[in-house]
Amino acid sequence: MRVVIVGAGIGGISSALLLKKRGFEVVVVEKNDTPGGRARYFQQGEFKFDMGPSWYLMPEVFQDFFSSLGEEGHPVIKVEPKVRIDQGKLGEKGESITFYKDERGEELQRYLEDTKFMYELSKKFIRKEMTVLDFLDRDILSNVSRFPIFETLDRFNSRYFKEEIMMKSMGFSSVFLGGSPYKIPAIYAMINYSIFAQGVYYPEGGFEGYVKRLYNLARRMGVEFKFNSPVNKVKVEDKKVVAVYSGEERIEGDVFLFNMDYHYADNLLPEPTVEWSERKLAPSSILAFLGVKGEVNLPHHTVIVNGDWRDHFSSIEERRLPSIENMSYYVSYRRATDDKLMGQDLVILIPVAPGLRKESSLVDAALKDLTVKSESKFEVKYMRTYGPEDFSQDYNAYLGTSFGLAHTLDQTGPFRMPMRNKRFRNLFYVGQYTQPGIGVPMVTLSAMIVSKKISESF
Ligand SMILES: Cc1cc2nc3c(=O)[nH]c(=O)nc-3n(C[C@H](O)[C@H](O)[C@H](O)COP(=O)(O)OP(=O)(O)OC[C@H]3O[C@@H](n4cnc5c(N)ncnc54)[C@H](O)[C@@H]3O)c2cc1C
Protein backbone atom coordinates (compact mmCIF):
# COMPACT_ATOMS: atom_id res chain seq x y z
CA MET A 1 0.00 0.00 0.00
CA ARG A 2 1.60 3.27 -1.15
CA VAL A 3 0.94 6.58 0.61
CA VAL A 4 1.74 9.81 -1.20
CA ILE A 5 2.30 12.68 1.24
CA VAL A 6 2.26 16.17 -0.27
CA GLY A 7 4.33 18.54 1.86
CA ALA A 8 7.44 17.95 3.98
CA GLY A 9 6.43 20.17 6.89
CA ILE A 10 6.62 18.76 10.42
CA GLY A 11 3.14 17.30 9.81
CA GLY A 12 4.19 15.58 6.57
CA ILE A 13 7.50 14.12 7.77
CA SER A 14 6.12 13.01 11.15
CA SER A 15 3.29 11.18 9.37
CA ALA A 16 5.75 9.65 6.91
CA LEU A 17 7.72 8.17 9.82
CA LEU A 18 4.66 6.78 11.56
CA LEU A 19 3.18 5.29 8.38
CA LYS A 20 6.48 3.76 7.33
CA LYS A 21 6.79 2.20 10.77
CA ARG A 22 3.32 0.71 10.24
CA GLY A 23 4.47 -0.94 7.02
CA PHE A 24 3.28 1.46 4.29
CA GLU A 25 5.42 2.44 1.33
CA VAL A 26 5.77 6.23 1.64
CA VAL A 27 6.78 9.00 -0.76
CA VAL A 28 6.88 12.66 0.30
CA VAL A 29 6.51 15.29 -2.43
CA GLU A 30 7.69 18.78 -1.48
CA LYS A 31 7.59 22.09 -3.32
CA ASN A 32 10.75 23.53 -1.73
CA ASP A 33 14.30 22.22 -1.89
CA THR A 34 14.55 21.39 1.84
CA PRO A 35 12.31 19.73 4.44
CA GLY A 36 10.63 21.44 7.41
CA GLY A 37 8.08 23.77 5.82
CA ARG A 38 7.54 26.69 8.16
CA ALA A 39 10.14 25.15 10.48
CA ARG A 40 12.95 25.42 7.89
CA TYR A 41 16.22 27.26 8.51
CA PHE A 42 18.64 29.22 6.40
CA GLN A 43 22.25 30.20 6.78
CA GLN A 44 24.01 33.40 5.82
CA GLY A 45 27.74 33.25 6.57
CA GLU A 46 28.17 32.71 10.29
CA PHE A 47 24.48 33.43 10.98
CA LYS A 48 21.87 30.69 11.03
CA PHE A 49 18.17 31.35 11.37
CA ASP A 50 15.32 29.08 12.35
CA MET A 51 12.65 30.58 10.10
CA GLY A 52 9.63 29.58 12.16
CA PRO A 53 9.21 28.00 15.59
CA SER A 54 11.43 28.86 18.52
CA TRP A 55 9.41 27.57 21.52
CA TYR A 56 9.51 23.80 22.10
CA LEU A 57 6.57 23.20 24.41
CA MET A 58 4.64 20.14 25.66
CA PRO A 59 7.77 17.92 25.73
CA GLU A 60 5.77 14.78 26.55
CA VAL A 61 4.17 14.89 23.08
CA PHE A 62 7.58 14.52 21.42
CA GLN A 63 8.53 11.84 23.91
CA ASP A 64 5.41 9.83 22.95
CA PHE A 65 6.01 10.43 19.27
CA PHE A 66 9.57 9.12 19.32
CA SER A 67 8.73 6.21 21.58
CA SER A 68 6.00 5.11 19.15
CA LEU A 69 8.82 4.89 16.59
CA GLY A 70 10.97 2.94 19.03
CA GLU A 71 13.43 5.85 19.17
CA GLU A 72 15.03 7.92 21.93
CA GLY A 73 13.43 11.37 22.35
CA HIS A 74 15.16 14.39 20.81
CA PRO A 75 17.63 15.94 23.30
CA VAL A 76 16.49 19.29 24.69
CA ILE A 77 17.87 22.13 26.79
CA LYS A 78 15.69 23.85 29.38
CA VAL A 79 15.42 27.57 28.59
CA GLU A 80 16.10 29.89 31.53
CA PRO A 81 14.67 32.40 32.09
CA LYS A 82 11.48 31.31 30.36
CA VAL A 83 10.49 34.67 28.97
CA ARG A 84 10.77 38.40 29.53
CA ILE A 85 7.80 40.74 29.00
CA ASP A 86 8.25 44.47 28.46
CA GLN A 87 5.49 47.01 28.30
CA GLY A 88 5.64 50.74 27.75
CA LYS A 89 5.92 53.32 25.02
CA LEU A 90 7.72 52.78 21.76
CA GLY A 91 11.30 54.03 21.92
CA GLU A 92 11.34 54.32 25.73
CA LYS A 93 12.34 52.01 28.52
CA GLY A 94 9.25 50.78 30.32
CA GLU A 95 8.22 48.18 32.84
CA SER A 96 9.57 44.67 32.52
CA ILE A 97 9.11 41.27 34.15
CA THR A 98 11.29 38.20 33.67
CA PHE A 99 10.03 34.73 34.56
CA TYR A 100 12.72 32.62 36.17
CA LYS A 101 12.62 28.97 37.11
CA ASP A 102 10.26 28.38 39.99
CA GLU A 103 9.72 31.94 41.06
CA ARG A 104 5.96 32.24 41.31
CA GLY A 105 3.80 34.75 43.09
CA GLU A 106 0.68 33.58 44.88
CA GLU A 107 -1.60 34.57 41.95
CA LEU A 108 0.51 32.72 39.40
CA GLN A 109 0.69 29.70 41.68
CA ARG A 110 -3.13 29.57 41.91
CA TYR A 111 -3.43 30.10 38.15
CA LEU A 112 -1.06 27.25 37.38
CA GLU A 113 -2.89 24.91 39.72
CA ASP A 114 -6.15 25.61 37.88
CA THR A 115 -4.68 25.50 34.39
CA LYS A 116 -3.03 22.18 35.25
CA PHE A 117 -6.52 20.73 35.47
CA MET A 118 -7.31 22.08 31.98
CA TYR A 119 -4.04 20.76 30.61
CA GLU A 120 -4.61 17.29 32.03
CA LEU A 121 -8.25 17.13 30.89
CA SER A 122 -7.42 18.36 27.40
CA LYS A 123 -5.05 15.40 26.94
CA LYS A 124 -8.13 13.23 26.64
CA PHE A 125 -9.23 15.19 23.56
CA ILE A 126 -6.14 16.33 21.71
CA ARG A 127 -4.98 12.83 20.95
CA LYS A 128 -7.95 11.99 18.74
CA GLU A 129 -10.08 13.68 16.10
CA MET A 130 -12.83 15.11 18.30
CA THR A 131 -16.48 15.02 17.31
CA VAL A 132 -19.19 17.42 18.50
CA LEU A 133 -20.36 14.70 20.90
CA ASP A 134 -17.07 14.99 22.78
CA PHE A 135 -18.30 18.33 24.12
CA LEU A 136 -20.90 16.29 26.01
CA ASP A 137 -18.17 14.30 27.73
CA ARG A 138 -18.94 13.72 31.41
CA ASP A 139 -15.64 15.24 32.55
CA ILE A 140 -16.31 18.43 30.56
CA LEU A 141 -19.94 18.78 31.65
CA SER A 142 -19.20 18.21 35.31
CA ASN A 143 -16.32 20.72 35.28
CA VAL A 144 -17.67 23.58 33.17
CA SER A 145 -16.26 26.29 35.46
CA ARG A 146 -12.80 24.64 35.51
CA PHE A 147 -12.78 23.86 31.77
CA PRO A 148 -14.28 27.09 30.42
CA ILE A 149 -15.18 26.66 26.77
CA PHE A 150 -17.43 29.69 26.45
CA GLU A 151 -15.28 32.24 28.25
CA THR A 152 -12.44 34.17 26.58
CA LEU A 153 -8.84 33.79 27.70
CA ASP A 154 -8.71 37.45 28.74
CA ARG A 155 -11.79 37.14 30.96
CA PHE A 156 -10.51 33.99 32.54
CA ASN A 157 -7.08 35.53 33.21
CA SER A 158 -8.69 38.60 34.81
CA ARG A 159 -10.07 36.32 37.53
CA TYR A 160 -6.49 35.82 38.70
CA PHE A 161 -4.46 38.88 37.75
CA LYS A 162 -4.97 42.60 38.31
CA GLU A 163 -1.63 43.94 37.06
CA GLU A 164 -1.53 44.89 33.39
CA ILE A 165 1.86 43.30 32.85
CA MET A 166 0.65 39.95 34.23
CA MET A 167 -2.42 40.09 31.98
CA LYS A 168 -0.08 40.57 29.05
CA SER A 169 2.22 37.81 30.25
CA MET A 170 -0.71 35.40 30.31
CA GLY A 171 -2.27 36.74 27.10
CA PHE A 172 0.55 36.85 24.54
CA SER A 173 0.54 33.08 23.86
CA SER A 174 -2.85 33.56 22.13
CA VAL A 175 -0.95 35.00 19.15
CA PHE A 176 0.78 31.65 18.64
CA LEU A 177 -2.70 30.12 18.48
CA GLY A 178 -3.60 32.53 15.74
CA GLY A 179 -5.84 34.79 17.79
CA SER A 180 -6.05 37.32 20.59
CA PRO A 181 -6.85 36.88 24.30
CA TYR A 182 -10.18 38.59 23.55
CA LYS A 183 -11.19 35.94 21.03
CA ILE A 184 -9.69 32.57 21.90
CA PRO A 185 -11.46 30.32 24.41
CA ALA A 186 -10.09 30.18 27.96
CA ILE A 187 -9.27 26.48 27.64
CA TYR A 188 -6.15 27.57 25.75
CA ALA A 189 -4.78 28.83 29.06
CA MET A 190 -3.35 25.32 29.08
CA ILE A 191 -0.53 26.71 26.91
CA ASN A 192 0.35 28.99 29.83
CA TYR A 193 0.49 25.92 32.03
CA SER A 194 2.94 24.43 29.58
CA ILE A 195 5.11 27.58 29.47
CA PHE A 196 5.08 28.62 33.11
CA ALA A 197 4.76 25.26 34.91
CA GLN A 198 6.27 22.62 32.60
CA GLY A 199 8.90 25.01 31.29
CA VAL A 200 10.22 26.15 27.95
CA TYR A 201 12.61 23.92 26.01
CA TYR A 202 14.98 24.24 23.09
CA PRO A 203 15.63 21.25 20.85
CA GLU A 204 19.32 20.45 20.44
CA GLY A 205 20.47 22.10 17.22
CA GLY A 206 17.38 24.34 17.26
CA PHE A 207 14.39 23.50 15.07
CA GLU A 208 16.92 22.99 12.28
CA GLY A 209 18.29 20.12 14.40
CA TYR A 210 14.82 18.79 15.10
CA VAL A 211 13.81 18.75 11.41
CA LYS A 212 17.13 17.14 10.42
CA ARG A 213 16.53 14.42 13.01
CA LEU A 214 13.09 13.67 11.52
CA TYR A 215 14.35 13.80 7.95
CA ASN A 216 17.45 11.63 8.52
CA LEU A 217 15.39 9.07 10.40
CA ALA A 218 12.81 8.99 7.58
CA ARG A 219 15.54 8.49 4.98
CA ARG A 220 17.08 5.70 7.05
CA MET A 221 13.72 3.97 7.34
CA GLY A 222 13.28 4.07 3.57
CA VAL A 223 10.89 7.00 3.03
CA GLU A 224 11.35 8.45 -0.47
CA PHE A 225 11.52 12.27 -0.83
CA LYS A 226 10.95 14.33 -3.98
CA PHE A 227 12.04 17.96 -3.48
CA ASN A 228 11.47 20.89 -5.86
CA SER A 229 8.23 19.16 -6.83
CA PRO A 230 5.25 21.49 -6.40
CA VAL A 231 2.02 19.57 -6.81
CA ASN A 232 -0.29 21.51 -9.11
CA LYS A 233 -2.89 18.95 -10.17
CA VAL A 234 -4.87 16.23 -8.45
CA LYS A 235 -6.37 13.46 -10.57
CA VAL A 236 -9.59 11.98 -9.21
CA GLU A 237 -11.53 9.02 -10.60
CA ASP A 238 -14.59 7.34 -9.22
CA LYS A 239 -14.58 8.99 -5.77
CA LYS A 240 -10.89 8.37 -5.29
CA VAL A 241 -7.70 10.32 -5.76
CA VAL A 242 -5.54 8.28 -8.12
CA ALA A 243 -2.54 10.55 -8.68
CA VAL A 244 -1.03 13.96 -8.12
CA TYR A 245 1.02 15.82 -10.69
CA SER A 246 4.04 18.00 -10.29
CA GLY A 247 4.30 19.52 -13.75
CA GLU A 248 4.44 16.57 -16.12
CA GLU A 249 5.37 14.05 -13.45
CA ARG A 250 2.51 11.79 -12.39
CA ILE A 251 2.79 10.34 -8.88
CA GLU A 252 0.40 7.50 -8.18
CA GLY A 253 -0.66 6.04 -4.85
CA ASP A 254 -3.35 4.17 -2.93
CA VAL A 255 -3.71 6.76 -0.17
CA PHE A 256 -3.00 10.50 -0.31
CA LEU A 257 -2.13 12.66 2.65
CA PHE A 258 -2.04 16.43 2.09
CA ASN A 259 0.20 18.47 4.36
CA MET A 260 0.30 21.38 1.89
CA ASP A 261 -1.78 24.44 2.76
CA TYR A 262 -5.40 23.29 3.09
CA HIS A 263 -6.83 26.13 1.03
CA TYR A 264 -4.36 25.54 -1.81
CA ALA A 265 -5.09 21.80 -1.75
CA ASP A 266 -8.83 22.45 -1.75
CA ASN A 267 -8.50 24.44 -4.94
CA LEU A 268 -6.89 21.51 -6.71
CA LEU A 269 -9.99 19.38 -6.15
CA PRO A 270 -13.01 19.41 -8.48
CA GLU A 271 -14.91 21.33 -5.81
CA PRO A 272 -13.71 22.80 -2.50
CA THR A 273 -14.49 20.93 0.74
CA VAL A 274 -14.72 24.11 2.80
CA GLU A 275 -16.58 27.42 2.58
CA TRP A 276 -13.48 29.59 2.90
CA SER A 277 -15.25 32.94 3.17
CA GLU A 278 -16.64 31.82 6.53
CA ARG A 279 -13.28 30.82 7.95
CA LYS A 280 -11.14 33.01 10.21
CA LEU A 281 -7.48 32.94 9.31
CA ALA A 282 -4.68 33.19 11.83
CA PRO A 283 -2.38 36.21 11.47
CA SER A 284 0.57 36.46 9.20
CA SER A 285 3.76 38.09 10.39
CA ILE A 286 6.54 40.39 9.36
CA LEU A 287 9.81 38.78 10.36
CA ALA A 288 13.27 40.28 10.49
CA PHE A 289 16.22 37.89 10.51
CA LEU A 290 19.13 39.87 11.91
CA GLY A 291 22.75 38.82 12.18
CA VAL A 292 24.31 41.12 14.77
CA LYS A 293 27.65 41.71 16.50
CA GLY A 294 28.08 43.26 19.92
CA GLU A 295 26.32 43.32 23.25
CA VAL A 296 22.84 41.82 23.28
CA ASN A 297 21.13 42.02 26.68
CA LEU A 298 18.27 39.72 25.94
CA PRO A 299 17.12 36.31 27.12
CA HIS A 300 16.07 33.70 24.56
CA HIS A 301 12.43 34.85 24.45
CA THR A 302 11.20 38.44 24.81
CA VAL A 303 7.73 39.86 24.19
CA ILE A 304 7.45 43.63 23.86
CA VAL A 305 4.10 45.38 24.16
CA ASN A 306 3.98 49.02 23.14
CA GLY A 307 1.06 51.38 23.67
CA ASP A 308 -2.42 49.90 23.36
CA TRP A 309 -2.12 46.23 22.45
CA ARG A 310 -5.87 45.98 21.84
CA ASP A 311 -5.28 48.32 18.91
CA HIS A 312 -2.66 45.95 17.52
CA PHE A 313 -5.15 43.05 17.75
CA SER A 314 -7.84 45.22 16.12
CA SER A 315 -5.47 46.01 13.25
CA ILE A 316 -5.28 42.27 12.52
CA GLU A 317 -9.07 41.94 12.43
CA GLU A 318 -9.44 45.08 10.35
CA ARG A 319 -6.75 43.92 7.93
CA ARG A 320 -4.57 47.01 8.32
CA LEU A 321 -0.99 47.42 9.51
CA PRO A 322 -0.60 48.19 13.21
CA SER A 323 0.18 51.83 14.01
CA ILE A 324 3.85 52.09 14.95
CA GLU A 325 3.19 53.43 18.47
CA ASN A 326 0.83 50.52 19.25
CA MET A 327 3.05 47.83 17.78
CA SER A 328 3.87 44.76 19.87
CA TYR A 329 6.41 42.19 18.80
CA TYR A 330 8.34 39.10 19.85
CA VAL A 331 12.12 38.61 19.75
CA SER A 332 14.03 35.34 19.73
CA TYR A 333 17.71 35.39 20.67
CA ARG A 334 18.67 31.73 20.79
CA ARG A 335 22.33 32.38 21.44
CA ALA A 336 21.19 33.07 25.03
CA THR A 337 20.55 29.31 25.30
CA ASP A 338 22.71 27.80 22.56
CA ASP A 339 26.39 28.67 22.97
CA LYS A 340 27.32 26.35 20.10
CA LEU A 341 25.98 28.87 17.57
CA MET A 342 28.69 30.72 15.71
CA GLY A 343 26.80 33.96 15.16
CA GLN A 344 24.41 36.12 17.14
CA ASP A 345 21.11 35.72 15.34
CA LEU A 346 18.07 37.70 16.36
CA VAL A 347 14.58 37.17 14.97
CA ILE A 348 11.88 39.82 15.35
CA LEU A 349 8.28 38.75 14.72
CA ILE A 350 5.54 41.36 14.28
CA PRO A 351 2.07 39.78 13.91
CA VAL A 352 0.07 41.36 11.08
CA ALA A 353 -3.14 40.61 9.22
CA PRO A 354 -2.98 38.07 6.39
CA GLY A 355 -3.12 39.57 2.93
CA LEU A 356 -0.87 42.58 3.70
CA ARG A 357 2.68 43.19 2.51
CA LYS A 358 5.84 43.57 4.57
CA GLU A 359 6.62 47.08 5.67
CA SER A 360 10.17 48.03 6.57
CA SER A 361 9.21 51.04 8.72
CA LEU A 362 7.74 48.62 11.30
CA VAL A 363 10.94 46.60 11.40
CA ASP A 364 13.11 49.73 11.72
CA ALA A 365 10.97 51.01 14.59
CA ALA A 366 11.02 47.64 16.37
CA LEU A 367 14.80 47.42 16.05
CA LYS A 368 15.35 50.90 17.53
CA ASP A 369 12.85 50.20 20.29
CA LEU A 370 14.53 46.90 21.11
CA THR A 371 17.98 48.45 21.56
CA VAL A 372 16.54 51.10 23.91
CA LYS A 373 14.44 48.70 25.98
CA SER A 374 17.15 46.06 26.30
CA GLU A 375 20.02 48.56 26.63
CA SER A 376 21.92 46.59 24.01
CA LYS A 377 24.73 47.86 21.82
CA PHE A 378 25.09 45.89 18.64
CA GLU A 379 25.73 46.42 14.98
CA VAL A 380 23.49 44.81 12.39
CA LYS A 381 25.68 42.88 9.97
CA TYR A 382 22.94 41.10 8.06
CA MET A 383 19.20 41.65 7.69
CA ARG A 384 16.50 39.83 5.74
CA THR A 385 12.83 40.67 6.09
CA TYR A 386 10.08 38.18 5.38
CA GLY A 387 6.34 38.81 5.19
CA PRO A 388 2.90 37.59 4.10
CA GLU A 389 3.87 37.63 0.41
CA ASP A 390 6.82 35.33 1.20
CA PHE A 391 4.62 32.89 3.11
CA SER A 392 2.35 32.76 0.04
CA GLN A 393 5.20 32.28 -2.35
CA ASP A 394 7.19 29.76 -0.32
CA TYR A 395 4.38 27.62 1.15
CA ASN A 396 1.30 28.46 -0.97
CA ALA A 397 -0.08 29.91 2.27
CA TYR A 398 -3.60 31.30 1.88
CA LEU A 399 -3.26 35.12 1.99
CA GLY A 400 0.19 34.55 3.44
CA THR A 401 -1.06 33.34 6.81
CA SER A 402 1.79 32.24 9.09
CA PHE A 403 -0.25 29.96 11.30
CA GLY A 404 -3.21 28.71 9.22
CA LEU A 405 -6.58 28.74 10.91
CA ALA A 406 -7.30 30.78 14.07
CA HIS A 407 -8.30 28.95 17.26
CA THR A 408 -11.62 30.67 17.84
CA LEU A 409 -14.34 28.61 19.56
CA ASP A 410 -16.02 27.85 16.22
CA GLN A 411 -12.68 26.61 14.86
CA THR A 412 -11.70 24.48 17.85
CA GLY A 413 -11.77 20.67 18.04
CA PRO A 414 -14.46 19.22 15.75
CA PHE A 415 -14.90 22.61 14.06
CA ARG A 416 -11.42 22.58 12.55
CA MET A 417 -10.81 21.18 9.06
CA PRO A 418 -11.65 17.50 8.64
CA MET A 419 -8.76 15.05 8.50
CA ARG A 420 -10.48 12.86 5.92
CA ASN A 421 -12.12 14.11 2.77
CA LYS A 422 -15.84 13.32 2.81
CA ARG A 423 -16.02 12.70 -0.92
CA PHE A 424 -12.66 11.17 -1.77
CA ARG A 425 -12.24 8.58 0.96
CA ASN A 426 -8.57 7.82 0.27
CA LEU A 427 -7.65 11.50 0.81
CA PHE A 428 -6.47 12.65 4.26
CA TYR A 429 -5.02 15.85 5.70
CA VAL A 430 -2.40 16.61 8.35
CA GLY A 431 -1.01 19.82 9.85
CA GLN A 432 -1.89 23.05 11.52
CA TYR A 433 -5.28 23.53 9.79
CA THR A 434 -6.59 20.26 11.23
CA GLN A 435 -7.07 19.03 14.78
CA PRO A 436 -5.74 19.70 17.34
CA GLY A 437 -4.25 22.83 15.75
CA ILE A 438 -1.33 25.23 15.43
CA GLY A 439 2.19 24.65 16.74
CA VAL A 440 4.79 21.92 16.49
CA PRO A 441 3.40 19.72 19.31
CA MET A 442 -0.13 20.02 17.89
CA VAL A 443 0.99 19.23 14.37
CA THR A 444 2.93 16.22 15.70
CA LEU A 445 -0.27 15.06 17.41
CA SER A 446 -2.18 15.54 14.17
CA ALA A 447 0.36 13.24 12.45
CA MET A 448 -0.17 10.66 15.19
CA ILE A 449 -3.96 10.85 14.85
CA VAL A 450 -4.08 10.73 11.06
CA SER A 451 -1.55 7.92 10.65
CA LYS A 452 -3.59 5.78 13.05
CA LYS A 453 -6.73 6.67 11.09
CA ILE A 454 -5.06 5.66 7.80
CA SER A 455 -3.70 2.39 9.13
CA GLU A 456 -7.10 1.50 10.57
CA SER A 457 -8.76 2.16 7.20
CA PHE A 458 -6.28 0.53 4.78
C1 LIG B 1 7.18 32.58 12.32
C2 LIG B 1 6.58 31.38 13.00
C3 LIG B 1 6.85 31.15 14.34
C4 LIG B 1 6.31 30.03 14.96
N1 LIG B 1 6.63 29.78 16.27
C5 LIG B 1 6.26 28.60 16.84
C6 LIG B 1 6.81 28.20 18.09
O1 LIG B 1 7.60 28.92 18.68
N2 LIG B 1 6.45 26.99 18.58
C7 LIG B 1 5.60 26.15 17.91
O2 LIG B 1 5.32 25.06 18.41
N3 LIG B 1 5.07 26.51 16.72
C8 LIG B 1 5.40 27.70 16.16
N4 LIG B 1 4.95 28.03 14.91
C9 LIG B 1 3.97 27.18 14.25
C10 LIG B 1 4.57 25.93 13.64
O3 LIG B 1 5.79 26.23 13.05
C11 LIG B 1 3.61 25.38 12.61
O4 LIG B 1 2.34 25.18 13.19
C12 LIG B 1 4.08 24.06 11.99
O5 LIG B 1 5.45 24.09 11.67
C13 LIG B 1 3.23 23.80 10.76
O6 LIG B 1 3.58 22.56 10.22
P1 LIG B 1 2.70 21.91 9.06
O7 LIG B 1 3.30 20.59 8.76
O8 LIG B 1 1.26 21.95 9.42
O9 LIG B 1 2.79 22.91 7.82
P2 LIG B 1 3.98 23.54 6.98
O10 LIG B 1 5.18 23.73 7.79
O11 LIG B 1 3.43 24.73 6.30
O12 LIG B 1 4.30 22.42 5.88
C14 LIG B 1 3.58 22.31 4.69
C15 LIG B 1 4.53 21.92 3.59
O13 LIG B 1 3.80 21.76 2.37
C16 LIG B 1 4.60 22.30 1.31
N5 LIG B 1 3.73 22.60 0.17
C17 LIG B 1 2.82 23.60 0.06
N6 LIG B 1 2.22 23.53 -1.16
C18 LIG B 1 2.75 22.47 -1.79
C19 LIG B 1 2.53 21.90 -3.07
N7 LIG B 1 1.64 22.38 -3.93
N8 LIG B 1 3.27 20.81 -3.43
C20 LIG B 1 4.20 20.27 -2.57
N9 LIG B 1 4.43 20.79 -1.35
C21 LIG B 1 3.72 21.89 -0.96
C22 LIG B 1 5.23 23.53 1.93
O14 LIG B 1 6.34 23.98 1.20
C23 LIG B 1 5.60 23.00 3.32
O15 LIG B 1 6.87 22.40 3.30
C24 LIG B 1 5.48 29.14 14.25
C25 LIG B 1 5.21 29.38 12.89
C26 LIG B 1 5.77 30.48 12.28
C27 LIG B 1 5.50 30.71 10.82
The ligand as a Tripos MOL2 file, in Angstrom:
@<TRIPOS>MOLECULE
LIG
   53    58     1     0     0
SMALL
NO_CHARGES

@<TRIPOS>ATOM
      1 C1          7.1790   32.5820   12.3190 C.3       1 LIG1
      2 C2          6.5810   31.3820   12.9990 C.ar      1 LIG1
      3 C3          6.8460   31.1540   14.3350 C.ar      1 LIG1
      4 C4          6.3130   30.0280   14.9620 C.ar      1 LIG1
      5 N1          6.6350   29.7790   16.2670 N.ar      1 LIG1
      6 C5          6.2640   28.6020   16.8390 C.ar      1 LIG1
      7 C6          6.8100   28.2040   18.0860 C.ar      1 LIG1
      8 O1          7.6020   28.9220   18.6780 O.2       1 LIG1
      9 N2          6.4490   26.9870   18.5840 N.ar      1 LIG1
     10 C7          5.5980   26.1520   17.9140 C.ar      1 LIG1
     11 O2          5.3180   25.0590   18.4110 O.2       1 LIG1
     12 N3          5.0730   26.5090   16.7190 N.ar      1 LIG1
     13 C8          5.4030   27.6970   16.1560 C.ar      1 LIG1
     14 N4          4.9500   28.0330   14.9130 N.ar      1 LIG1
     15 C9          3.9660   27.1820   14.2490 C.3       1 LIG1
     16 C10         4.5680   25.9320   13.6420 C.3       1 LIG1
     17 O3          5.7900   26.2260   13.0500 O.3       1 LIG1
     18 C11         3.6090   25.3770   12.6060 C.3       1 LIG1
     19 O4          2.3400   25.1840   13.1890 O.3       1 LIG1
     20 C12         4.0820   24.0640   11.9950 C.3       1 LIG1
     21 O5          5.4490   24.0900   11.6680 O.3       1 LIG1
     22 C13         3.2340   23.7950   10.7640 C.3       1 LIG1
     23 O6          3.5780   22.5610   10.2240 O.3       1 LIG1
     24 P1          2.7040   21.9110    9.0580 P.3       1 LIG1
     25 O7          3.3020   20.5880    8.7610 O.co2     1 LIG1
     26 O8          1.2620   21.9490    9.4210 O.co2     1 LIG1
     27 O9          2.7880   22.9080    7.8170 O.3       1 LIG1
     28 P2          3.9790   23.5390    6.9830 P.3       1 LIG1
     29 O10         5.1840   23.7270    7.7920 O.co2     1 LIG1
     30 O11         3.4330   24.7300    6.3020 O.co2     1 LIG1
     31 O12         4.2990   22.4220    5.8830 O.3       1 LIG1
     32 C14         3.5770   22.3060    4.6880 C.3       1 LIG1
     33 C15         4.5340   21.9210    3.5910 C.3       1 LIG1
     34 O13         3.8040   21.7610    2.3740 O.3       1 LIG1
     35 C16         4.5980   22.3020    1.3120 C.3       1 LIG1
     36 N5          3.7280   22.6010    0.1680 N.ar      1 LIG1
     37 C17         2.8190   23.5970    0.0560 C.ar      1 LIG1
     38 N6          2.2210   23.5290   -1.1600 N.ar      1 LIG1
     39 C18         2.7510   22.4730   -1.7930 C.ar      1 LIG1
     40 C19         2.5350   21.9010   -3.0680 C.ar      1 LIG1
     41 N7          1.6420   22.3850   -3.9340 N.pl3     1 LIG1
     42 N8          3.2740   20.8130   -3.4290 N.ar      1 LIG1
     43 C20         4.1980   20.2740   -2.5730 C.ar      1 LIG1
     44 N9          4.4310   20.7890   -1.3480 N.ar      1 LIG1
     45 C21         3.7160   21.8850   -0.9610 C.ar      1 LIG1
     46 C22         5.2300   23.5310    1.9320 C.3       1 LIG1
     47 O14         6.3440   23.9810    1.1960 O.3       1 LIG1
     48 C23         5.5990   22.9960    3.3170 C.3       1 LIG1
     49 O15         6.8710   22.4020    3.3020 O.3       1 LIG1
     50 C24         5.4820   29.1410   14.2460 C.ar      1 LIG1
     51 C25         5.2120   29.3820   12.8940 C.ar      1 LIG1
     52 C26         5.7670   30.4840   12.2760 C.ar      1 LIG1
     53 C27         5.4970   30.7070   10.8220 C.3       1 LIG1
@<TRIPOS>BOND
     1     1     2 1
     2     2     3 ar
     3     2    52 ar
     4     3     4 ar
     5     4     5 ar
     6     4    50 ar
     7     5     6 ar
     8     6     7 ar
     9     6    13 1
    10     7     8 2
    11     7     9 ar
    12     9    10 ar
    13    10    11 2
    14    10    12 ar
    15    12    13 ar
    16    13    14 ar
    17    14    15 1
    18    14    50 ar
    19    15    16 1
    20    16    17 1
    21    16    18 1
    22    18    19 1
    23    18    20 1
    24    20    21 1
    25    20    22 1
    26    22    23 1
    27    23    24 1
    28    24    25 2
    29    24    26 1
    30    24    27 1
    31    27    28 1
    32    28    29 2
    33    28    30 1
    34    28    31 1
    35    31    32 1
    36    32    33 1
    37    33    34 1
    38    33    48 1
    39    34    35 1
    40    35    36 1
    41    35    46 1
    42    36    37 ar
    43    36    45 ar
    44    37    38 ar
    45    38    39 ar
    46    39    40 ar
    47    39    45 ar
    48    40    41 1
    49    40    42 ar
    50    42    43 ar
    51    43    44 ar
    52    44    45 ar
    53    46    47 1
    54    46    48 1
    55    48    49 1
    56    50    51 ar
    57    51    52 ar
    58    52    53 1
@<TRIPOS>SUBSTRUCTURE
     1 LIG1         1 GROUP 0 **** ****
